[in-house]
């Protein structure tokens, strides 16, 4: 049996979980392709990707192309003589890259394809109120997340899951699915199937700042799902009107309370050590938030040194 020679492609923490498991299982990783170092933080110092940091710790060869069609990069990639490429949370590959290895290039995606194709499947699944998601491995083709499915595994979404907690659960589930997929490829037992595009598919397009704004006129649980689906990143936000001030407010954690009331939608109410926002069919209790220039804090802690004025509201 031909031994696998794997090139791994990925950038963020989500991808590290899979690379770590491949290393732990003693698979031969001949190269790791990740994003170039980027300036970050107040000092704008160059930061290495999470995948690069781990790969260097393991003594793996790292490639950081700015252009995936660059002739020098393609020559170096070919020289690694890989027969399989694995992609986790990277970027769209040109055909010259994904078609290079003899056994193909497969991707791990954090949804049950064909639903939630795109850049932010974890966020959108929670924001849309789903109670089920999962992970999929599939062979890459020339479109985004449309290739033939190899394996899938389901996972429930809990009522208190956030994008952060679900990210970590799917990272571990996905890493194990990749190992199962590699085992099938190694034994030449893969039977991929085409994606069925029947019915109305939900997408997972890239999230922008305007996507994160809270619409307080939506139903109670839609608002709650919106907040937890964006926590801890990129974070739901709203504008707090506090007397003459208009404050940009990030909301990380909340809870929903269904209750009839006569309050105006958006009214911000101080209730002892709690802040809550009136919505159509209840209240959203604010548990963790961030004021401009401050760190993320529990609302009970914020209220020790700051109080909203009477008639404060959010919009």
C-alpha positions in Angstrom: 0.0 0.0 0.0 1.3 3.4 -1.0 2.2 5.5 2.1 0.3 8.8 2.4 2.4 12.0 2.0 0.1 14.8 3.2 0.2 18.6 2.7 -2.0 20.3 5.3 -3.5 23.7 4.6 -5.1 25.9 7.3 -4.7 29.0 9.4 -6.8 29.5 12.6 -7.2 27.6 15.8 -10.0 25.5 14.3 -7.4 24.0 11.9 -4.8 23.3 14.6 -7.1 20.7 16.2 -7.0 18.6 13.0 -3.3 19.1 12.4 -2.5 18.0 16.0 -4.5 14.8 15.6 -2.8 14.0 12.3 0.6 14.4 14.0 -0.5 12.4 17.0 -1.5 9.5 14.8 2.0 9.7 13.1 0.8 10.6 9.6 3.5 11.9 7.3 3.0 15.7 7.0 5.4 16.8 4.3 4.4 20.5 4.4 2.0 22.9 5.9 0.5 25.8 3.9 -0.8 28.7 6.0 -1.5 32.5 5.7 1.4 35.0 5.7 2.2 36.7 9.0 0.0 39.7 9.5 0.4 42.9 11.6 -2.0 42.9 14.6 -2.5 44.6 17.9 -1.7 48.2 18.9 2.0 47.8 18.0 1.1 46.3 14.6 3.7 43.6 15.2 3.7 40.7 12.8 1.7 37.8 14.1 2.1 34.2 13.0 -1.1 32.1 12.4 -2.1 29.5 15.0 -1.3 26.8 12.4 2.2 28.1 11.8 3.0 28.3 15.5 2.0 24.7 16.0 3.7 23.5 12.8 7.0 25.1 13.8 6.7 23.5 17.2 6.5 20.1 15.5 9.4 20.8 13.2 7.1 20.8 10.1 8.0 22.6 6.8 5.9 25.8 6.5 4.9 27.6 3.3 3.2 31.0 3.4 2.3 32.1 -0.1 0.7 35.4 -0.8 -0.4 34.2 -4.2 -1.5 30.6 -4.6 -0.8 30.7 -8.4 2.7 32.0 -7.9 5.1 29.9 -10.0 7.7 29.6 -7.2 5.1 28.5 -4.7 3.7 25.9 -7.1 7.2 24.5 -7.8 7.9 24.2 -4.1 4.5 22.6 -3.5 5.2 20.0 -6.3 8.6 19.3 -4.9 7.0 18.0 -1.6 5.7 15.1 -3.7 2.4 14.9 -1.7 -0.3 12.5 -2.8 -3.0 14.0 -0.6 -3.9 17.5 0.5 -6.1 18.3 3.5 -7.7 21.7 3.9 -9.2 23.1 7.1 -10.3 26.7 7.4 -8.0 28.1 4.7 -9.1 29.9 1.5 -10.4 29.0 -1.9 -7.8 27.1 -3.9 -7.1 27.4 -7.6 -7.5 24.2 -9.6 -3.7 24.1 -10.2 -3.4 23.5 -6.4 -6.3 21.3 -5.5 -5.8 19.0 -8.6 -2.1 18.5 -7.9 -2.0 15.4 -5.6 -2.9 12.0 -7.1 -5.3 11.1 -4.3 -7.1 14.5 -4.3 -7.6 17.4 -2.0 -10.3 17.2 0.7 -11.8 19.9 2.9 -13.3 19.8 6.4 -16.3 22.0 6.7 -18.2 22.9 9.9 -21.7 22.2 8.7 -23.8 19.4 7.2 -23.4 20.2 3.6 -25.0 21.3 1.3 -26.5 23.6 4.0 -24.3 26.4 5.3 -21.8 26.6 2.5 -19.5 29.6 3.0 -17.3 31.4 5.5 -19.2 31.4 8.7 -21.2 28.1 9.2 -20.9 28.0 13.0 -22.2 31.5 13.5 -25.1 31.2 11.1 -26.3 27.9 12.4 -26.8 29.4 15.8 -28.1 32.7 14.5 -30.8 30.9 12.6 -31.9 29.0 15.6 -30.8 25.5 14.4 -30.6 22.7 17.0 -28.5 20.4 14.8 -25.3 20.9 12.9 -22.2 18.8 12.2 -19.1 18.4 10.1 -18.4 17.3 6.5 -15.4 16.1 4.6 -15.6 16.5 0.8 -13.3 16.6 -2.2 -12.7 20.1 -3.4 -13.8 21.2 -6.8 -13.9 24.5 -8.6 -16.8 26.0 -6.6 -17.2 26.9 -2.9 -18.1 23.9 -0.7 -19.8 22.0 -3.5 -17.6 19.0 -4.0 -18.5 15.3 -3.5 -19.1 14.4 0.2 -16.9 11.7 1.8 -18.2 11.6 5.4 -20.5 13.5 7.7 -21.2 13.5 11.4 -24.0 15.2 13.3 -23.9 17.2 16.5 -26.6 18.9 18.5 -26.6 22.6 19.3 -27.5 23.3 22.9 -29.8 26.2 23.9 -26.9 27.9 25.6 -24.2 27.1 23.0 -22.4 30.1 21.6 -20.3 30.3 18.5 -17.3 29.9 20.8 -18.5 26.7 22.5 -19.8 25.2 19.3 -16.5 26.0 17.6 -14.5 24.0 20.1 -16.9 21.0 20.0 -16.9 20.9 16.1 -13.1 21.3 16.1 -12.7 18.1 18.0 -15.5 16.3 16.1 -14.0 17.5 12.8 -10.5 16.3 13.7 -11.8 12.8 14.3 -13.8 12.9 11.0 -10.6 13.8 9.1 -8.8 10.8 10.6 -11.6 8.5 9.5 -11.5 10.1 6.1 -7.7 9.7 5.8 -8.1 6.0 6.8 -10.6 5.4 4.0 -8.4 7.1 1.5 -5.4 5.2 2.7 -7.2 1.9 2.2 -8.7 3.1 -1.1 -12.2 2.6 0.2 -13.6 6.1 -0.4 -17.1 6.2 -2.1 -17.9 9.9 -2.4 -21.4 11.1 -3.2 -22.6 14.2 -5.0 -24.3 16.9 -2.9 -28.1 17.0 -3.3 -29.2 20.6 -3.9 -32.9 20.0 -3.3 -35.0 22.4 -1.4 -34.0 25.8 0.0 -30.5 25.7 1.2 -29.2 28.0 4.0 -26.0 29.8 3.3 -23.2 30.9 5.6 -21.9 34.1 3.9 -19.1 36.2 5.4 -20.2 38.3 8.4 -19.8 42.0 8.2 -20.2 44.7 10.9 -23.7 45.5 9.8 -24.7 41.8 10.1 -23.8 42.0 13.8 -26.1 44.9 14.7 -29.0 43.8 16.9 -32.5 44.4 15.6 -34.6 44.8 18.8 -37.8 44.5 16.9 -37.3 40.8 16.1 -38.8 38.1 18.3 -37.2 37.4 21.7 -35.4 34.1 20.7 -34.2 35.5 17.4 -32.4 38.2 19.3 -31.0 35.7 21.8 -29.8 33.5 19.0 -28.2 36.5 17.2 -26.2 37.4 20.3 -24.9 33.9 21.1 -24.3 33.1 17.5 -21.8 36.1 17.3 -20.1 35.4 20.7 -17.2 35.8 21.3 -16.5 36.9 17.8 -17.2 39.0 15.8 -19.8 40.1 18.6 -23.3 41.5 18.4 -23.6 45.2 19.0 -26.1 47.9 19.5 -26.3 51.7 20.1 -27.1 52.7 23.6 -28.8 56.1 23.9 -27.9 57.2 27.4 -29.3 60.7 27.8 -27.2 62.9 25.4 -24.7 60.1 24.8 -24.9 57.5 22.0 -22.6 54.6 23.0 -21.4 51.7 20.8 -22.1 48.7 23.0 -20.9 45.1 22.4 -23.0 42.3 23.9 -21.3 39.0 24.5 -23.7 37.0 26.8 -27.4 37.3 27.5 -30.4 35.3 28.5 -34.0 35.4 27.2 -37.0 35.8 29.5 -40.5 35.4 27.9 -43.0 37.7 29.7 -45.8 40.0 28.8 -45.2 43.7 29.5 -46.1 47.2 28.6 -42.6 48.5 28.0 -41.4 50.2 24.8 -39.3 47.9 22.6 -35.7 48.8 23.2 -36.2 50.3 26.7 -33.1 49.6 28.9 -34.2 48.8 32.4 -32.0 48.6 35.6 -33.2 45.9 37.9 -31.0 45.8 40.9 -27.7 44.3 39.7 -29.2 43.5 36.3 -29.8 45.2 33.0 -32.5 44.1 30.7 -33.9 45.2 27.3 -37.6 45.1 26.6 -38.5 43.3 23.4 -41.9 42.3 21.9 -42.5 39.2 23.9 -40.2 39.5 26.9 -36.8 40.7 28.0 -33.2 40.2 27.0 -31.1 40.2 30.1 -27.6 41.5 29.4 -24.9 39.4 31.2 -21.6 40.4 29.6 -20.9 43.4 27.6 -18.2 45.9 26.6 -18.3 49.7 26.8 -16.0 51.7 24.5 -12.4 51.8 25.7 -13.1 49.1 28.3 -12.6 45.3 28.5 -15.3 42.7 28.3 -17.0 42.6 31.7 -19.9 41.0 33.6 -22.8 43.5 33.7 -22.9 43.2 37.5 -19.3 44.4 37.6 -19.9 47.3 35.1 -22.8 48.5 37.3 -20.4 49.0 40.2 -19.0 52.1 38.4 -21.6 53.0 35.8 -25.3 53.4 35.6 -27.6 54.1 32.7 -29.8 57.2 33.0 -33.5 57.0 33.3 -35.2 56.4 30.0 -32.1 55.0 28.4 -32.8 52.8 25.4 -31.0 50.8 22.7 -31.6 50.9 19.0 
